[in-house]
């Protein structure tokens, strides 16, 4: 087997998209100064001063699981048509944007099923599960 290599796709906006890397931010239109930019893989906080009405692009797919606040108000970001990335329209002035990734639907149910399955296997056949776990390590 070949080692796993994450996919990289260069976009027309010159923002590369890498799996599980901090978000990159770029102005698509207008002029602004990004004053502060803290990012992780599931969140970002951006403070900027827009000299004109502007559009900001963030290198993450806008798939509906992102919770986006613009100056404290919940907004629904647009989607860049040729790439599916997140685009946020900005008014002139100081702007604060916070994005956070929400848990996918069914995640807690999935964890509960996995834990109950494991507990049931341990109760029904404890020796076999224990041997399987130790031989796999």
C-alpha positions as CSV (number, residue, x, y, z in Angstrom):
1,X,0.0,0.0,0.0
2,X,1.1,3.5,-0.7
3,X,1.3,6.0,2.2
4,X,-1.8,8.3,2.5
5,X,-1.3,11.7,0.8
6,X,-4.1,14.3,1.3
7,X,-5.5,15.7,-1.9
8,X,-4.5,19.3,-2.9
9,X,-6.6,21.2,-5.5
10,X,-5.4,24.6,-6.6
11,X,-8.3,27.0,-7.1
12,X,-8.7,29.9,-9.4
13,X,-8.6,32.3,-6.4
14,X,-5.0,31.0,-5.6
15,X,-6.2,29.6,-2.3
16,X,-5.1,25.9,-2.0
17,X,-7.5,23.6,-0.2
18,X,-5.8,21.1,2.0
19,X,-7.6,18.6,4.3
20,X,-7.4,19.4,8.0
21,X,-5.3,22.6,7.8
22,X,-6.1,26.0,9.3
23,X,-8.4,28.2,7.2
24,X,-6.9,30.7,4.8
25,X,-8.6,34.0,4.2
26,X,-8.4,36.2,1.1
27,X,-10.3,39.3,-0.2
28,X,-12.2,38.4,-3.4
29,X,-13.4,42.0,-4.1
30,X,-12.9,45.4,-2.4
31,X,-10.1,46.6,-0.2
32,X,-9.6,45.8,3.5
33,X,-6.9,45.2,6.1
34,X,-7.0,42.0,8.0
35,X,-6.0,43.0,11.5
36,X,-6.3,39.7,13.3
37,X,-6.6,36.2,11.9
38,X,-6.8,33.1,14.3
39,X,-7.7,29.9,12.6
40,X,-7.9,26.2,13.4
41,X,-9.3,23.3,11.4
42,X,-12.9,23.7,12.8
43,X,-13.0,27.4,13.7
44,X,-11.7,30.8,12.7
45,X,-11.9,34.3,14.1
46,X,-11.1,37.2,11.7
47,X,-11.1,40.9,12.5
48,X,-10.6,43.3,9.6
49,X,-11.2,46.9,8.6
50,X,-12.9,47.2,5.2
51,X,-12.2,50.4,3.3
52,X,-15.0,49.6,0.8
53,X,-17.7,47.0,0.5
54,X,-15.8,43.8,0.1
55,X,-16.2,40.0,-0.3
56,X,-14.1,37.7,1.8
57,X,-13.4,34.1,0.7
58,X,-12.4,31.3,3.2
59,X,-10.9,28.1,2.0
60,X,-13.5,25.7,3.3
61,X,-16.5,24.1,1.6
62,X,-19.7,25.8,2.4
63,X,-21.6,22.6,3.3
64,X,-24.2,23.9,5.8
65,X,-22.4,22.6,8.9
66,X,-20.7,26.0,9.5
67,X,-22.1,28.4,12.1
68,X,-21.0,31.9,10.9
69,X,-21.3,35.2,12.9
70,X,-20.6,38.6,11.3
71,X,-20.4,41.3,14.0
72,X,-22.4,39.1,16.4
73,X,-25.2,38.3,14.0
74,X,-25.7,34.8,12.5
75,X,-25.4,34.9,8.7
76,X,-25.6,32.4,5.9
77,X,-22.5,32.8,3.7
78,X,-22.7,32.5,0.0
79,X,-20.9,29.8,-2.0
80,X,-18.3,30.5,-4.7
81,X,-19.8,28.9,-7.8
82,X,-16.7,27.4,-9.3
83,X,-15.2,26.0,-6.1
84,X,-17.9,25.6,-3.5
85,X,-15.9,27.7,-1.0
86,X,-17.4,30.1,1.6
87,X,-17.8,33.7,0.6
88,X,-18.9,36.5,3.0
89,X,-20.1,39.9,1.9
90,X,-18.8,42.7,4.0
91,X,-19.9,46.3,4.6
92,X,-17.4,49.2,4.9
93,X,-15.9,49.5,8.4
94,X,-14.6,47.2,11.1
95,X,-15.8,43.6,10.8
96,X,-15.5,40.6,13.1
97,X,-16.2,37.2,11.6
98,X,-16.4,34.0,13.7
99,X,-16.9,30.6,12.0
100,X,-17.3,27.3,13.9
101,X,-17.9,23.8,12.6
102,X,-21.0,22.2,14.0
103,X,-21.3,18.5,14.7
104,X,-22.8,16.5,11.9
105,X,-26.3,15.1,12.4
106,X,-26.2,11.7,14.0
107,X,-22.7,11.9,15.5
108,X,-23.9,11.3,19.0
109,X,-26.2,8.5,17.9
110,X,-23.3,6.9,16.1
111,X,-21.1,7.1,19.2
112,X,-23.9,5.6,21.4
113,X,-24.3,2.7,19.0
114,X,-20.6,2.0,18.9
115,X,-20.3,2.1,22.7
116,X,-23.3,-0.1,23.2
117,X,-22.1,-2.6,20.5
118,X,-18.7,-2.8,22.2
119,X,-20.2,-3.2,25.7
120,X,-22.6,-6.0,24.4
121,X,-19.6,-7.8,22.8
122,X,-17.7,-7.6,26.0
123,X,-20.7,-9.0,28.0
124,X,-21.5,-11.8,25.6
125,X,-18.1,-13.1,24.8
126,X,-15.5,-11.3,27.0
127,X,-12.6,-13.7,26.3
128,X,-12.9,-13.5,22.5
129,X,-13.1,-9.7,22.4
130,X,-10.2,-9.4,24.9
131,X,-8.1,-11.9,22.8
132,X,-8.9,-10.0,19.6
133,X,-8.0,-6.7,21.1
134,X,-4.6,-7.9,22.5
135,X,-3.7,-9.8,19.3
136,X,-4.4,-6.7,17.1
137,X,-2.0,-4.6,19.1
